[in-house]
């Protein structure tokens, strides 16, 4: 496993090391390649939880 930071590229829909696309096109940084690979899943889970919390506030 490579050391350093990992990113999930939203343009290419793949995990990249530090030397990749511009940060404006990426999510991260993450401490591992595996963590970066789950970035979209975690974001969707968080968005769902926030949406449900907003509904509870109504």
Buried (B, 14 or more C-beta within 10 A) or exposed (E): EEEEBBBBBBEEEEBBBEEBBEEEBBBBBBEBBEBBBBBEEEEEEEEEEEEEEEEEEE
